[in-house]
Structures are given as structure tokens and as C-alpha cells.
Amino acid sequence: MKCTDPRRAGQAVLLALALAVPVFAAEQGGSEAAARALIREGERSLKAGDIERALRQFERALRLSPEDCDTYTHLARAHGAAHRFEEAHRVLANAMIHARGNRRLRYQIELVRGDLYRDEGQREQARKAYEQAVGLRFFNREARRRLQVLDEPEEPPLPE
């Protein structure tokens, strides 16, 4: 069947190009952009509570951009949300290798590490990670806030 309407033919061409561009961009060095898109999708999945989907998206992003330290921290957070703390800490160790002394990245890693320890119930380890983060940046408001929350007494459970 031939398409004789030039507008419909033009729309079909644009649709075909739109579908091909992301694949072409990833193949032509746009892997960082594709990885960023996967990270955004992973963050949305994590917020929506779809942890397994978020894990898959972060892992795909890591395959596209294996040097990106931020991707490791997202993946570690997702493993933490799934209560896979050992795997999350292993991923953070890899993140530290890729941080290469970058204080901003190390700050983010220590915040995530502190969150993981806090969620595991290891308050002293969490404190050490947050204190490490405080020492890494002059503007360390988030690390100080997390330390303050950690120091607040836990509220007893409400009677049923």
C-alpha cells in the first residue's frame, strides 16, 4: 500500500528517525546521555517503589558508563532499599575507586554509606560515615543534618 499523503509520509519518516536517534547516539559516543536517561528512569522507579526495575536501570546505566561514580551511588541506594546491604557496600567500594580523590564524589559516597549503615541499624558506623562526609566539604549541611537526626532519640513504638 502506497502512502500518497505527503504529511503522513513525513510523519512516518520523523517517527522512524525519532526511534533511531537514541540507538545511534548511544553507538556514536552518546552513552553518557543514555546512561543519564536510565538514571533518571531508575530514580523514578525507586521513588515509585519498583526497586527491581530501578536496579535493572542503574545496572544498564553502569554498563553504558562504567566510570561514572554517581551511577554507583544510585545502584548502592537501590540495593539498600532492597535490604541487600552487603551488595550495596560492595558497589560503594567500587564507587570510591572511581572517585579518584574527588572530594565532592567522596562526600556523596559517604552520605550513602552512612544511610546504608543507619538503615542496617549500625548507628556508630553511620556516625563515622557522616563525620567522614563532614570533613570532606566546607558546605556540608546535609551531612551535619544527618548526624543531627542520628543523634535524636528514637521514639518508642506507639501502643497498639
N, C-alpha and C positions, 0 to 999 in steps of 0.2 A: 504494500500500500504506500503510495507516494504522498508526501506532505506538500500541498500546494499553497498553504497559507504561510507567507514569509514570517509572520510574527510567531507562529507555532514552531516553525523550523528554527528560528533564532532562540526561542526559549529552550528548545531541546539541546541546542549547541551550548548555551550558557549552563544548563543543568549538567551536561556531560563534563564541561570544564570545571565547574564547581566541585564535582565529585573527584576529579583527577588532581586538582591542585594540592590538597593535603598530602596525598601519597607522593606526588612529585616533589613537594617541598621537603618532606622527610628524607627522600632519597638524595636530594641535592643539598644537604647540609642544614636543613631546617629542623634537624632532630631536636634542637633545644626548644624551638617553638612548639613542636609536637609534644615534647615532654612537659612543657608548662601547661599545655591544654589538658593533658592527662592528670597533672597535679590538681588543677582546678576542679576537674571532674571528681577526682578522688576526695578532695576536701568536701565537695557537696555530698558525696556518698557517705562519708564519715559523719557529717552533720545529720544526715537523714537516718543514721543508724545501720546502714548497709556496710558493715565492716569488711566482709569478704570481698565485696566489689571494690571498695576503696583499696584494699590490699593489692588486688589484681592491677588496678590502675597505677598505683605507686610503683609496683614492680615493673610494669611496662615502661613507665617513665624512666626508671633506673636503667633499663636496658638501652633506652634511646640516649640517655645522657649519664653514663656511669661515673663521671667526675663531679656531678652536681651534689654538693653536700646537703643542700636543702631537701633534696629528694629523699635522702637517707633519714633525715629527721621526720619527714612526713610518714615514711614507712614505719619508723620506730613508734611513732604515736599510734598508728593503726594497729600494730602488733600489741601495744599496751592496751588499747581499747578492747582487743580480743583476749586479754589476760595472758598473752604469750610473752611474758616479761623476759625470759631468757633470750628469746629471739630478738626482742626489742633492744636489749643491751648489746647483743652481738652486732646488730645493724648500727647502733650508735658508735661502737668501736670502729667500724668501717668509716663512719662519717668523720670521726676525729682524724683518721688517716688522710682523708681528702680535704680537711680544713686547712692543713699545711700552715699552722700557726696563725691563721686569720682570726683575730680576736672576736670579730662580730659573729663569725660562724661558730666559734668555740662557745661563745655566750649562749647562742641558741641551743647548741648541743647540751650544755649543762642545764639549761632550763628544762629541756625534755627529759634529761636523765633524772633530775630532781622530781619531776612529775611522775615518772615511772616508779621511782623508789617510794614516793608518797602513796601512790595507788597500791603498791605492794604492801604497804603498812610499815615500811622501813624508814621511820621518821628521821633517824640520825643520819642515814645515808642521804636522804633527801636534803637535809640541812647542809651537809657537806657539799653537795652538788650546787645548791643555791648560793652558798657562800663562795664557791669557786666562781660562779657566774658574776657575783657582785664584784669580785676582784678583777674581772676581765674588761669591764666597761665603766667609764665615768658616768654615763647615763644608764643607770642600772635599775630604774624604777620598778620594772616588772620583777626582777629577781628579789628586790627588797620587799615588794608586796607579797610574793610567795613565801618568803621567810616569815613575814608577819602573820600570815594566815596559818602557817605551820605551827607558830608559837601560841596561837589562840587555843584555849582549852576546848577539847571535844565536848559537844553537848551530849548528855546522857540520852539514851533512846526514850521515846515517849511511851508511857504505859499504855497497854492495849485495852 
